[in-house]
């Protein structure tokens, strides 16, 4: 591993936002920053050994403030939607911020994606960010201690790990919100990329995005995904689940014990991304919604310019038999690790 680099990336609320860059001997590079514990770059080779950043992001810090697609951000304490923006825990009802139809999505405006993290430890292999969250923030109970760690390995893996402690029973279900575009060109859609998932089925979503609580393995697009299917064929699929959001914005149940959760392949560049996780669920989001105010490389963002692979527990699990997956008790420590690895084939 080469020596890590540290630089001021911007300023926010009078504080310097610091970016850390890690590089291995193969030329892979990882860049992350203290604002939102955000991934800025994951630079990997293509089949011709040309290197490019494959996570969608901005060139300048200011664009990350109010980052509506949440490019690269750490999302927490609870990723995804919580129906009706409220939940019950230990006999108490907690009201959250309403920011997505009638629901709370990605913990609202006080989520980790806009927090300034401290650096607890940094080495040539990676960094651990730390923040604290006061009881009642965003409507959630508990004083939280939060660690988000990123590492780049000798073979080019990007490791993302979470550790959370609380002094009161609460909900915890974090994820990373990096969008992968294996072409390295964010002005190009992911239409020709092939996604394969080792899944037990999709959790169908309602029009407001809240998922059902039982996976469905019988839909044709789910069967296609288990074999591997190009996004252009997913987008063309007439299943109402695809059409309702113009692509994927769905949780998938993962098979326990599988070495990998799935893969993403770009035939043109030859980049092949595998991902594995300790989380029980994968939320896939194919950048279906276009925000014209988001400018990438001088141009407004295009639809389907990347794929978010959000490893987590099922969104809205608190309203289901899976609630134990998202309840963190005061005596326990939450941990989760996901590993992305871009190679070529």
N, C-alpha and C positions, 0 to 999 in steps of 0.2 A: 504494500500500500504506500502511496505517496503521502507527504505531509499535508494535512488538511489546511484549507484556506479560510480566512475569516474576513468579512468586509461589511461595511455599513451599506444596506440595501435601500434604506429610506428612513423617514422619521414619522412617528405617529404619536399624537398627544404629548409632544415634547420629548419622546423617548426614541433613541436610536433603534432601528430594526436591523438586526444582524443576520446575514446569510452565511452559511457554512457550506463549503464545497469539499467533497471527498472524491478521490480518484484512485482506482486500482491500477495495477501494472498492465492490465489488458486494455486500458483506455476508457473503461466505463466510468461515468461520473454521476454523482448525486449532489444536488444542491437543495438545501432546505433553509427556511427562515423562521425567526422567532415569532413573527406575527401569524397567529392561527396555526402554529406548528405546521407550516405549509411546505409541501414539496414543490420546488420551483423547476427542477430539471432532473430527468433520469436519462442520461446520454448513453446510447448503446450502438453497437455496430450493425450494419446491414450485411447482406451476403457478399458485398464487394469491399467489406471492411471500411465503409464510409460511416462516420459517426454522426448521430443526430439525437436531439432531445425528443423523446416520445411521449411526454406528458404535456398536455395543453396548458399554456400559461402566458403570462404577460412579460414584457421586457422591463417594465418600470413598476416600482412599488405602488404608486398612487392608484393604479388600476385594480390592485387587490383590495383596496378599501371599498366596502360595499360590493364585493365580488359576488354578483348574483348567481353565476354557475358554481361558485365555491371551488374554483380550480385548485386542485392540490391540497385543499384545506383539511385539517382535522375537524371532524364533526362530532359534537358531543355537548352535554353528556348523553343525549339520546338522539341517534340518527333516525331519519325517516319520520313518518307521520304518527301522531298520537290522536286518535279519533276524538272529535268534539273538544280537543285541547284540554282534556281533564282526565284524571284517573283516581282510583281509590287505593289506598295503601294503609294497612293497619287501622282500618275504620275511619280514616280521614280522607276527605276529598281535596284534591289539589287542582287548582285552576292555572292553566298555562297560557302563554301568549297565543292568540289566534292569528296565524299568518298565512294560512293555506286553506281557502274555503272556510269551513268551520273548524279546521284542525290546526294543530301545532306541528310544524315541519322543522326538522333539524334543530330542535330546541329553541327556535325563535331568534330574536336579535341579540340575545346575550350568550349565544353558543360559543364554543371554543374557537370557532373559525375567526372570531374577531378579538380574541384575547392575545395579549402580549405575554409570551412565555419567557421564563428565565432559563438559563442554561445551567443544568446541574452537573453535567459531565460531558466532555468532548475529547475524543481520541482520533487517531488517523482512520479508524474504522467507522466512526459514527458519533451521534450526539443524543443526549437525553435532555428533553425540554421538561420544564416543571411549571405548574401554575396551581393556584388555590382558588376555590369558588365558594362564596359565602352562602350559608343556608338561606333558602328562599329566593335565590337568584333565578329569574325566569319562571318562578313558581315551584321549582323543584326543592324538595327537602334535603337537608344535610350539608355540612361543611365538607367540601371535597378537597382531596389532594390528588393531583393528576400528573402522571408522567407519560410523555409520549417519546418513544425512542425510534430513531432511524439509524440503519446501518447499511453499508455497502460492503459486500463480501469480496473475497479474492476472485471468485468466479463471476461476479457481477450481479449477484442477487440484491434486491432492495427489500430489506426487512423492516416491517412496521410493527411496533409493539406498544401496548397500552397497559398501564397499571393505575388503578383507582382505589382510594380509600375514602370512607365516609364515617361520620360520627353518628349518623342517623340513617335508618333504612331508607333507601331511595331507588331511583331508576338509573341504570347505566347501560348504554348500548352504543359505544362509539364506532366510528369508521373513518377511513381516509377517503377523500373525494377527488382523487386524481382521475383525470380522463386520459385514456391511452389512445394515441393515434400513431400506429406503428410506421406510418410513412414518414413521420417527422415533419410533415407539411400540413399545418392546421387549416390551410385554405382548401384542403381536399377532404371530402367525406370518407367515412369508413366503409362505404358500400361493398368493396371487394374483400374486406377482411372476413375471415372465417372464425366463428365463435363455436367452441365445443365446451359443454358443461357436463360434469359428472353429477347429475341431479336426480332427486327423487320426484321432482315435479315443480311446477310453477304455483305460486300463491296468486290466484286471479285477483285483480284489483277492481274496485268500484270506480265510477267516473271521477271521484274526488281523490283517487290514488290510494285509499286505505285498502290493504290487502285482506283477502279471506284468510282463514286460519288453518285450512287444510290444503295440502298440495295436490295438484291435478297433474297426473302424468300422461293423460290420454290425448291431450291436444296435439295436433300434427306438428306445430312449431316446436313443442317441447321434445317430441321424438326426433325432429330434425336437429335440435341443439345437442342431443346426446351423441349424435353421429358427427356433427360439425356442419355448419351451414353459413353461407355468405350473407352478410347483412342486407344486400340488395334483395335477396330472396325472403329474408325476414320482413323487410319493409313492405314487400309486395304481398305478403300473406294476408288473406282476407279474414282471418280470425278476428273477432271483435275485440279481443284482448290486445292485439297489435294495433288495430285501427283506432282504438279509443285514445291512444297516446301517440300515434304515428311512429311506433317503434317499440323498443323495450323500456319499461320503467317498472320492472317487476322483481320481486323477491323469488329466489329459487332455493328449495331445500337441498342441502348438500348431503352426500352420502358419507357417513362416518367411516373412518378407517381408510378412505381413499388417499393415495399418495398425493394426488393433485385434485383441486376443485374443477380445473378446466384449463383451457388454453385459448389464445387469440393468435391468428396467423395472417400475415400480410404477404400474399404470394409475390407481389412486385419487389418489395425490399428484401424478402426472405426472412424478416424478423418473426420470431416465434416466441410469444410470451406465455409462460405457464404461471399459475398462481395456486398457492396452497394456504390453508388457514386453519386455525383452531376454532373459528366461528362456525355456527350451525347453518348459516344462511348466507347467500350472496345476492345482493341487489344489483341488478344491471340497469344502467341508464344510458341510452344512446343519444343523449344531447338532442332531444326532440324539439324542445322549446327554444326559439331563437329570440335573443335579446339584442335588438339593433344597436343598443348603446355599448355593447361589448365589442371592443376593437382589438383585433389580433393582426399584427404585422401591417397595420395601416388600413385594414379592411374590416367591415362588420363581420361578426361571426356567421358561419353558415350552419345550417341544420346538419346534425349527424357528424360533427367534426371530431368526435371522440367517444370513447366508451368508458364510463365510470364502472369500476368493479369494486363495489362496496361490501366488504366482508363484515358481517355483523350478526346479531340475532334478528328475528323477524320484526319488522316495524309493527308497532301497535300490539306487540305480544302481551302487553299488560292487560289487554282486554280479551285474553284467550287462555287456554290450558297451558300455553307456553310461557306464562308470566314469570316463572322461576328463572328463565333465561335472562331476564332484564332487571330483576330485583337484586340489588346489592345490599346485604345486611351490614349493620354497623360493625360486626365482628369479623367480616370477611374482606378479602382483597380481590378485586376484579383484575384478571389478566387476559390478554388476547394477543396473538401474533399472526401476522400474514406475511408471506414471502412471495414477491413477484420476481420472475427471472426471465429476462429477454436474451434469447440466443438466436441462432439462424438455422434455417434448413432449406 
